[in-house]
Structures are given as C-alpha cells and as structure tokens.
C-alpha cells in the first residue's frame, strides 16, 4: 500500500466506526436478566406442570375442582321407592273361652279359700290358655294351677263330669269345679281337706 492511499483507508475506518457507535446509542438497552428473583419475571412459565407446584404428594382434589358426581358417591339406605314397609305377621287372635256359669266360684276364689283354711296352695299360675283349642282343648272356662292342686272351672256340670271321670282316682268334682291332683304332690290323705273346702264354698 502506498503512502498516498493510507489517509483514505484510515478515514474510511473512522467513518464506519462512528456509524456503528451512532447505531448503539439509538437502540434501547436490552433488559438484563435478574438472577435469584423469580417474581420479577412477569411471564409465568408455560406447561401443564407450571400451575401447580410440585410438593412431592398428590392432592386428592385440586382447589376449585368440582365435587364427584352423585353416581360415584356411596349409596345410602332409605325408604323403598314404593313406600312400603316391612310388616310383622299379625298375631293370632286371643282364644275365646266358654263363659263360666253365673254364681259359680272362680278358680282364684277356690285357691283363696284353700289358703284361708290353712291348706297349701303355693305358686299360683293362671293357665286358662290351656282350656282353649290351642292348648289341651279341654273346654274349661278357667284353669288355676298351684304346686299342690289344680282347679278347673267348666261352663257346665256335664263337661266337668266328663273330665272328672277321665281323671278318676286323681280328681274331685263339685258342680262345675274339678280339683285335679295329677300334677301335684298332694298326699292322698290330705286331699279330702281340699274337697271339704270346695264343698263349703259352693
């Protein structure tokens, strides 16, 4: 290169350099990234995992999510759709016993007379249910049992006589009342005392 061209080359380089400096002054300065301050970044990171921070455990229901549909919930018991309820079978009707004749003593009156006379008549039980068809079917009106003697009261003397004959040797009849010793430990020697009280009662 000749000495006459040197000034020209230097001038060209200076011009290019000045032009570059002018362009840098007009351009806005680039925003420098901030290290260690995530809140300064106005744009949140993209992606499906960016909305929920990872905590290491899965949440059963995300905040703001809808509740499961009713069909997925466990069914609860309630009244039947038709509105019916379970009913127990009706109890059997009470047994209708034949009425006692007017003026005849009741079974408890006979037992009370035994006790008043000093005779044993412990553990009194009303077993009149055995008089009906669901029990022994004896057709009696009343049956009062003690540990010493059983007192049967019948609606008529004919019925009482039939049962007294059937229990011959272990029963005593006066009118519509029959004393039965079959299930009682009353000694035969003491039985006339019970029978005498019944005779006086009628």
C-alpha positions in Angstrom: 0.0 0.0 0.0 1.3 3.4 -1.0 1.6 6.3 1.4 -0.9 8.3 -0.7 -3.7 5.7 -0.1 -3.1 5.4 3.7 -5.1 8.5 4.7 -8.0 7.4 2.6 -8.2 4.0 4.3 -7.9 5.5 7.8 -10.7 7.9 7.1 -13.0 5.1 5.9 -12.4 3.1 9.1 -13.1 6.0 11.3 -16.4 6.7 9.4 -17.5 3.1 9.8 -16.7 3.1 13.5 -18.6 6.3 14.1 -21.6 4.9 12.2 -21.6 1.8 14.5 -21.4 4.0 17.6 -24.4 6.0 16.5 -26.5 2.9 16.0 -25.8 1.6 19.5 -26.8 5.0 21.0 -30.3 4.9 19.3 -31.1 1.3 20.3 -32.9 0.7 23.6 -30.8 -1.1 26.2 -31.6 -4.8 26.5 -33.1 -5.9 29.8 -30.6 -7.8 31.8 -31.9 -11.0 33.3 -32.3 -10.9 37.1 -30.8 -13.8 38.9 -32.4 -15.1 42.2 -35.7 -13.0 41.9 -38.4 -15.1 40.1 -41.1 -12.6 40.9 -39.5 -10.0 38.7 -40.3 -12.1 35.6 -43.9 -11.0 34.5 -44.4 -14.1 32.3 -45.1 -17.4 34.1 -43.5 -20.5 32.8 -45.6 -22.4 30.3 -46.6 -26.0 30.6 -49.2 -28.1 32.4 -47.0 -28.5 35.5 -46.4 -24.9 35.9 -49.8 -24.1 37.5 -49.4 -26.5 40.5 -46.1 -26.5 42.3 -44.7 -29.9 43.0 -44.8 -30.7 46.7 -44.0 -34.4 46.5 -47.5 -35.6 47.4 -50.5 -35.8 45.2 -53.6 -33.8 46.3 -56.8 -35.8 46.1 -58.8 -32.9 44.8 -57.3 -29.8 43.2 -58.5 -26.5 44.6 -61.5 -25.2 42.7 -62.3 -28.6 41.1 -65.9 -29.8 41.0 -67.1 -32.5 43.5 -67.6 -36.0 42.2 -71.0 -36.7 40.6 -73.7 -38.2 42.8 -73.5 -41.5 40.9 -69.9 -42.0 42.2 -70.8 -41.5 45.8 -71.7 -44.5 48.1 -75.3 -45.3 48.1 -77.2 -44.7 51.4 -80.1 -46.8 52.6 -83.5 -45.2 52.8 -87.2 -46.0 52.4 -88.2 -48.1 49.5 -89.3 -46.5 46.3 -92.8 -47.8 46.5 -93.2 -46.5 50.1 -93.9 -49.9 51.6 -92.6 -51.0 55.0 -91.9 -54.4 56.3 -94.8 -55.6 58.5 -94.8 -58.4 61.1 -97.3 -61.2 60.6 -100.5 -60.5 62.6 -100.6 -62.1 66.0 -103.2 -64.9 66.4 -106.5 -63.8 67.8 -107.0 -64.4 71.5 -108.6 -67.7 72.5 -112.2 -67.2 73.3 -113.1 -69.4 76.3 -116.6 -70.5 77.2 -118.1 -68.3 79.9 -118.4 -69.5 83.5 -121.8 -70.0 84.9 -123.2 -67.2 87.0 -122.9 -67.8 90.7 -120.1 -70.4 90.3 -116.8 -69.7 92.1 -113.7 -68.7 90.0 -110.5 -70.6 90.2 -108.8 -67.9 92.2 -111.6 -67.8 94.7 -111.2 -71.6 95.2 -107.5 -71.2 95.8 -108.1 -68.3 98.2 -110.4 -70.5 100.2 -107.8 -73.2 100.4 -105.3 -70.7 101.8 -107.8 -69.3 104.2 -108.3 -72.8 105.6 -104.6 -73.2 106.1 -104.1 -75.6 103.2 -101.0 -75.4 100.9 -101.6 -73.6 97.6 -98.2 -72.2 96.6 -97.0 -70.7 93.3 -100.4 -69.8 91.8 -100.4 -69.6 88.0 -103.3 -68.8 85.6 -103.1 -71.4 82.8 -106.6 -70.8 81.3 -105.0 -70.7 77.8 -104.8 -74.5 78.1 -108.6 -74.6 78.1 -108.8 -73.4 74.5 -108.1 -75.2 71.2 -104.5 -74.0 71.2 -103.8 -75.8 74.5 -105.2 -79.0 75.8 -108.6 -78.3 74.3 -110.4 -79.3 77.5 -113.2 -76.8 77.0 -112.9 -75.3 80.5 -113.6 -71.7 81.3 -110.7 -71.2 83.8 -107.7 -73.1 85.0 -105.7 -72.0 88.0 -102.7 -74.2 89.0 -100.8 -74.4 92.2 -97.9 -76.6 93.4 -100.5 -78.6 95.4 -103.7 -78.8 93.3 -105.1 -77.7 90.0 -108.5 -76.0 89.9 -110.6 -76.4 86.7 -113.8 -74.4 86.2 -116.2 -75.5 83.4 -119.1 -73.8 81.7 -121.5 -76.6 82.8 -121.6 -79.6 85.0 -121.8 -82.1 82.1 -118.3 -81.0 80.9 -117.0 -81.0 84.4 -118.3 -84.6 85.0 -116.7 -85.9 81.8 -113.2 -84.7 82.8 -113.7 -85.9 86.4 -114.4 -89.4 85.1 -111.4 -89.3 82.8 -109.1 -88.4 85.7 -110.8 -91.0 88.0 -108.8 -91.6 91.1 -106.9 -88.3 90.8 -109.8 -85.7 90.7 -112.8 -84.5 92.6 -115.8 -82.6 91.2 -118.4 -80.5 92.8 -120.7 -78.7 90.4 -118.7 -77.1 87.6 -115.4 -77.1 89.6 -112.9 -80.0 89.3 -109.9 -80.5 91.5 -107.0 -82.3 89.8 -104.1 -83.8 91.7 -102.3 -85.4 88.7 -99.5 -82.8 88.6 -99.5 -82.1 92.4 -97.6 -83.9 95.1 -100.6 -83.6 97.5 -100.7 -86.8 99.5 -104.0 -88.8 99.2 -104.6 -88.4 102.9 -104.7 -84.6 102.6 -107.0 -84.5 99.5 -110.3 -84.7 101.5 -109.4 -81.4 103.2 -109.3 -79.6 99.9 -112.5 -81.3 98.8 -114.3 -80.3 102.0 -113.3 -76.6 101.5 -114.7 -76.8 97.9 -118.0 -78.3 99.2 -118.4 -75.4 101.7 -117.6 -72.8 99.1 -120.4 -73.9 96.9 
